[in-house]
Amino acid sequence: MFLVEGSIYFELFYVNGLKGRRKIISSLKEKLSKYNLSLLDISSSYVKEARLAFCFLAFSKDDISKKISTIQKVIEKNFPEIEYEIDYGEV
C-alpha cells in the first residue's frame, strides 16, 4: 500500500479577489472529495495563484496513476480555463 502526497498549483488569471479564488477552490474541493482524497488549501496571499495539497492511499502504482488521472479529468472538465500543474510523490 502506498501513501501518495502532492499538490496542485493553479494560475487564476481572471480572478479579481480572494472571494473569486475561494469560490473556485471550494467548488474544486467539493468535486474532488468524492474520490477519497484529503484536500487542504495552502494558497498564499496572492490572489491570482492557488495551491491545494492532497493525499490518498493507493493499493498499487496503477491505482496511483488512475487517481491522478481522475484528478486531472475533474479539473479539465469543470475548469477548462484554468492552467494547473500537479506534483506528487509516494511516501
WONOR-V915679 format. One record per backbone hydrogen bond with DSSP energy under -1.0 kcal/mol. CO is the residue of the C=O (numbers start at 1). NH is the residue of the N-H. Records with the same first field share a line. If there is no record, write none. Layout:
CO: NH ; NH
This chain:
2: 58
3: 91
4: 56
5: 89
6: 54
7: 87
8: 52
9: 85
10: 50
11: 83
17: 21
18: 22
19: 23
20: 24
21: 25
22: 26
23: 27
24: 28
25: 29
26: 30
27: 31
28: 32
29: 33
32: 35
38: 55
40: 53
46: 49
48: 12
50: 10
51: 42
52: 8
53: 40
54: 6
55: 38
56: 4
58: 2
60: 64
61: 65
62: 66
63: 67
64: 68
65: 69
66: 70
67: 71
68: 72
69: 73
70: 74
71: 75
72: 76
73: 77
74: 78
75: 79
79: 82
83: 11
85: 9
87: 7
89: 5
